[in-house]
């Protein structure tokens, strides 16, 4: 006999994901997170929770690729200084 799959309710899944129940309910209603429906009941497997976490991961910037690293104000000041030099 196959091992039974562990299923989590919305409340249990929200606790494991450290998110509010309401947030997870909205995502289920919008069908934007993987889940299983058993009749009217919504359940999550461990794989579903892993997919939700993976979908929310953000890529970190690559430090070997130089970025502007300047604020809008700093870029504006540099541009103005370059313009003054061009005029002079």
Secondary structure as GFF3:
##gff-version 3
##sequence-region A 1 88
A	DSSP	alpha_helix	10	17	.	.	.	ID=ss1
A	DSSP	alpha_helix	21	29	.	.	.	ID=ss2
A	DSSP	beta_strand	36	38	.	.	.	ID=ss3
A	DSSP	beta_strand	41	43	.	.	.	ID=ss4
A	DSSP	alpha_helix	46	55	.	.	.	ID=ss5
A	DSSP	alpha_helix	72	87	.	.	.	ID=ss6
###
